[in-house]
Amino acid sequence: MHRVSRLLVCALFLGAALPARADVFDAETFTLDNGLQVVVVTNRLAPVVTNMVWYRVGAADDPVGSSGIAHYLEHLMFLGTEEHPEGELMQIVARNGGVQNAFTSWDYTAYHQAIAVDRLPLMLELEADRMRDLSVTDARALVERDVVMQERLERIDNDPSGRLGEQMMAALYQHYPYGTPIIGWEQEVANLNADVAREVLDRWYVPNNAIVVVAGDIDAETLRPMVEAAFGTIPAGPDPERHRVSEPAQFAPRLVTLAHPDVQQEEWLRYYVAPGYITSDDPVAPYALQVLNDLFGGSLTSRLYRSLVVEQGVAVGAGSFYSAGTVGPSQFGLYATPRDGVSLEELGQAMDAEIARLLTDGVTEEEVAAARDRLQIDAVYARDSIGGAARMVGAALAIGQTLDDVQAWPDRIAAVTVDDVMAAARQVLNVDQSVTGWLQREGDAPRMASGGGGPVIPGVIQ
């Protein structure tokens, strides 16, 4: 099971748990004539930088019938250019003491290097080169498609937890594209090719749809001429528009069960559609939900862990998760792992009782104050993470937030009240608007019972 690591990835890359102030990070921004936005997050702790290029396109923007193309293109971006043939990009970064990677979410794709600051101009040139001149041959694209197919086999098809998560997302989002896996449906991934990839590349990988975020031992005055030299001659393209549909209202609970012989540890899960930064009608709700997540299930001192694991002893692990950083409707999830001898039905009943107690008895001012403090302390500590700063600021801008939104985060968290938390809880924790999931050992008969859960959600694929 990989639930904890996946949730940490969501928190880091989607801005769910560790937002941070722009002024704490000393962030500055400027825009080139071709529309490329550049953000500098100055941190003088060491002579190193994290260089990131974000494109405002993700799996939720995949053309109908070509699911997985955003992630597939992420792979193809490492195949080389006319100036730097295949393999040379990786070699150059390694020779210069850097490390690099990339990741795809539903709403954005990002490429990044950690490197000594004196090697930054070279990294910018490499990124600009593949933005303007990526070489995608038909033959090599087919080879890379097989690599993605193998990746899907390992992450989803041969992993019961991944398979359940995929099915639960499809049940949660029956119309919105978050119901389609980032890696793509198997039968559609099998048909991906260089022609489709080039169409996505030409439409979305243009400077006016990109953000360069550099964090570390550099300032805007020093960075600007480097970025202009690397990217300034790339022409802007037509501004791409996202066409996102609306998810219809849900009026009845949904249950997904999966039994498999490879299941070593059963899981209880529930997932709710929740408002995020972009979709919320109430601007306070995303911040109230972050406080709710922290106090209800965000740590080993949370209500769920104390009750289900420590006091009742029906679970060996329990918690919640929430990500506000999405373009579309977000998710609030609950999960628990049963102790030996405890059925999923019994565990679900215990979880339902905790939800009912929350909604009936409410939360205390002391709980809310402690959660606010923990979140703000996390934000203060985050300033020492060069890579984390680049990721958090970049993710916020990529979904449509501004640096002002990032800067205002601590004040907005500090303003959350008990009433705000309870209003958000009552809005979101409605079983009739949820999907429940049971991961079972093969041979255990699925039962429609009170209690269930939420999917394992890989919000980012590298």
N, C-alpha and C positions, 0 to 999 in steps of 0.2 A: 504494500500500500504506500502511496506517495502523497497522501492528502496534506500533511503538514507542509512539505516543501512546495507544493503547488499553491497553497494559500499564501505562503511567504512571497512567492513570485508575484502573485496577483497584487499583494499589498505594496510591493516595491515598484512594480512596473505600471500599475494602474492608479497609483496614488491613493490606495484604500486606507492605509494605516499610518503612513508617515509623511504627510504633507509638510512643507516647510516654508518659512517666510522668505520672500525674495530679498528683503533687506538683510536678513541673517546671512543669506548666501551672497550678498553684494552683487546681485544680478543686474546686468545692463543689456539693452537690446537695440539693434539697428537693422535696417532693411536695405538690401542692395537694389539697384535700379531694376533688376529683373524679377523682383518680388521675393527673393530669398530672405527669410527672416534669420537673424543671427542673435544668439543669446550668449553672454559671457557670465560665468559664475566664478568669480575670483576667489581663490583659496591658496594662500601662500605657505601652506604647511610643508610642501615638498616640491622640488622642481619637476613635477609631472602634471599631465593633463589627461582628462577623458574627452575624447572627440566623438561626437554623435551626430549622425544625420538622420533626421526623422522625416518620413513621408506620410502625409495624411491620407493613407489608404491602408485598409486591412481586409481581413477575411469577410467582413460584413459588406464589403464593396465588390466582392467577386461577382462576375457576370453569372446570370442564371444558367445552370448547366455546366459551369466551369468552377465548381467549388474547389477550394484549395489553391487557386492560382496565385493569390498574394503570397502565400507561404512558398509555393513553388518558385516564384520569381525571386524571393529572398535567396534561395539556393543558387539560382542562375546568376545572381549578381556577383558571385565569386568565380565565375568562369573566365573572366579576363576581358581585355579590350585589345584594340589593334596595337596600342603602344605597350600594353602590359599583358602578354598572352596568359593563357590559363596556368595557374599555379604561381605566377610571379607575384601577384598581390600578397598572397600568404607569406611568400618567402621574404619579400621586402619588409613587411611588418615584423616578422620574426628576427631578421638580421639586424633590425634597428632596436631590438629589445622590447618590442611591444607585443601585446596580445589583442586579439580582435574576435568579434562574434557579431551576431545579428539575431533579431527576434521579430515575430509577427504576432499581433493581437487582432482582435476583431476590428479595431479602429485605426491602427497605424502599424507601420513597419519601420524598424530602426536598425542602423548599422553603427558599430562603435569600436574604438580602439583606446587602449590605455597605453600611454607612451611618454617618453621624456619630452619636456616642453620644447627643446631645441629640434625635435623631429616633427613637430606639429605641422609646419608647412608642407612636408612630404605627405603626411596623412591627408591633408586637405586636397592636395593635388590628386592623390589616388581616388578619393571620393568623387571629386569633380570629373575625373576621367571616366569613371564608370557611370556617372549620371548622364554624360553626353555621348558615350561611345561604347556601350556594352556590346560584346560580341556573343550572340546566341545562335549557334549553328543547330540545324535540325537534328543531326546525329548526336551531338553532345547533350541537347535538351532531352532526348529520349533516354539517355543514360541517367541523367539526373532525375528524370521522372521515376525510374526504377528505384533510385535511392529513396525518394519520398514514399513510394509504395512500401518499401521495407520499413521505413520509419513508422508509417501508419500501422503496419503489422505488429511492430514491437510495442507501440504506445497505446494502441486501441484494440486491435483485433485479438491479440494474444494476452491482453491484460484485462481481466474481468472488471477491475475498478474503472479503467478507462472506457470500457464498453458501456458500463452503467452510466458514467458521466455523459457520454455522447447521447445515449437514449433519453436521459433526463432533460438535457438541454433542448432536445427536439420536442419533448413534451411541454417544457416550460414556455418556449417561444415557438408557437405553431405557425406564426406568420413572419415575425421579425427575423432578420438573417442571423441573429445570434443563435438560432436553433440549428444552424449548419456548422459542423465542426471546422475549426480553423484549418486543420490539415486536409479537409475535404472529404466528401463521400467516396468510398472506394471506387465505385464504377465511374465516377467523374474524374477522379485523379488519374485513372487508367487512360483517359482520353486527352489529358493535357499535352500541349505541344508548344513548339517555339512560336508559331503564329499567334496563338492566344496570348502568350507571354509578351510578345512584342506590342500587341495592342494595349495591354495594361501598362507596359513600360512607357510607351509614347504618350499615353493619356495622363498618367498620374506622376511619373518620375520627372517632373519639371521643377525648376527652381522656385517658381511661385506657389508650389504645393509642398515645399520642403522647409525644414527648420534645422539649422546647424546650431548645436549647443556644445560649447566648450567650457569645461569646468577645470579649474586648477590654477597653476602658477602663471597667470596671464591676465591682462586687462583689455578693455575694449579698444583703447587707442593702439595697442600693439597688435591686436588680432585683426582689426579691420583691413589693413593692407594685405594681410595674408589671405583672407577670405576673398577679397576683391580680385587678387591675382589668380586664385584658383577657380572661382566660380563666376566672376564678373562677366566673362564673355559668353556664357551659356545663355541663349535666348529664352525668354519666358514663353510658355505655351498657353493655350486657352485655359482659363480657370476651370478645373474639373469640378463637377457638382456631384455631391452624394445624393442618391435617390433612395431614401429609406422609407419603408412602409410603416404603418402603425400596427401594434399588436392588439388584437381584439380583447375585450374584457373576458375574464375567466369567472365562471359562476359555480364551479364544482371542483372538488379536489381530484387530483390525478395521482395514480399510483403506478410506479414502475418497479418490477422485481426482476432480478437476474440471479439465477443459480448456476454454478459452474464448479467442476471438480477441482479447479486450481485455487478456489477461494480458501485461504488459510484463516482469515479473520473476517467474520461477518461485520456488516456496517449498517447503521441506521442513519438516514439522511432526510433532510427536507429543504426545499428551495422555494423562495418567494420572489416574484418580480418586485423591484423596489425602485423608487426614484433616485436618480443620480444628479450630479452637478448640472448637467445640461437639460435633463428632462423634467426636473422637479417643478411643479407649479408653486410649491412653497419653498422659498429660498433657504429657509432654516432647516428643512427636513433632512438633507444629506448630512449636515453637521450633527443633527440630533441622532441620526442613525449610526454615525461613527461613535458617538458617546454610548448609545445603547449597545452596540456591538462589543465595546470594550468592557462594560460592566456586566453584561449578560453572559458572554461566552468568549471573550477575547484573550483570556489568560488563565493560568492555573489558580488564580485567586477569584475568578469570576463566579457568578451564581451557578451556572450550569456545572462547572467542574466541582465546586464545593458540594453541591447537592447530589449529583448523580455518581460522582467518583468517590468523594471523601465520606459523605454522610450516609447515603443509601447503599453504596457499594454495588450498584447495578451496572456500572460502566468502568472501563479502564481508561477512557478518554472521552471528552465531550467539549464542545465549544460552538462558536458561531463565526461567521465571516461576512464581510460586506465590502463592496467596492463602489465608491461614488464616481470613479473616473472612467465613464463610458459615454459615448455619443448618444446611445440609445438607452432603453430601460435597463436598469442595473439589476443586481441580485443581492438578496440577503439570505444566508444559508445557516442551517443548524446541522450538527453531526454528532454522532456518538458511537462508540465501539463497545459492544456488550462484554461484560465479564463472563467467564465460563459458567455455563449453567443458566444464563439469563437469555430468554428468547427475545427476538426483535419486537414481538408484540408487547412484552413486558417493558422493554426499554422505551418503546414508543409511548406507552401509557405514562411512564415516568416523565418523559420529555413534555408531553402534553400537559401534565400537571404543573410543570414549571412555567410553561407559557401561560396557562390559566392564572397561576399565582401572580405572575408579572402583570397581566392585564387587569386583574381584579384588585390586587393590593398596591400596585404601583411600585415606584422606586423612591429611594430617599434622597434628600439633598446631599447627604454625606457620600452616597454612592456616585451621584452625578459629579460632585466636586472632585472626588478621587479619580474618576475616569477622565475628566477634563485635564487634570494635572498630569496624568500619565501620558496622554496624547501630546500635550505641549512639551513635556520633557523629551519625548521621542524626537520632536521637531528640533529642539535645541541640539541634541546629540547628532542629528543628521547632518549638521553643518560641517562636521569633520569627515564626512564621506564624500570624496570627490565624485566617484561614480554614481553614488546614490543621488547626489544633488542634480547631476546632469539628467538622470533618468526621471526624477520626479518633476523637474521643471519642464523637460521635453514632453513628458506624457500629458501634463496639464495643457500645454499649448497645442498639442496635436489633436486633442478632443474639442478644442474651441475655447478654452479658458484663456485668461490673460495673466501677465505677471502680477497685475493688481489683485486678481483672484488668489494667486498663490500667496502674495504678501498678506492678504486679509485673513488667511486661514486661522492663525492663532486667535485673533480677535473674535472670529465667528464661532470657534469652538468655545472660547471663554464665555460667550454670551448664551450658550445653550442652557435652558432651564429644565427643571423637573417636568413642567407642563409640556415643553417641546419634546422631550424624550417620550413621554406617554402618548402624545398625539402621533408621533412617528410610529411607535409600536402598534398602536391600534389601527393605523392605516395599513401597515405592512403585514403584521402577523395574523392574517386571516386565512384559516385552513382552506376555505373555499377558493382561494387564489394561490394555491400552492401545488407543488409537485413533490411527492414522497418517493423515496427510493430505498429498496432493500437489497443488499448484496448478501446472498445466501450460499451456503454449501449445497452442492447438488444433492438432491434427494429430500431437501426440506421443502415441504409444500408451501407455495405462496398463499398467504391468507390476507384477506381484506380486513385490516384491524385498525383501531385508532392508533395513530403514530406512524411515522415514516420519516423521510428525510430529504436532503438535497443532494444534487449530483456533485461528483468530483469535477471541478471546473478548471481546465488548463487555460487560464486567461492569456498566456503567452506561450508560443512555441519557438524554440531556438533552432 
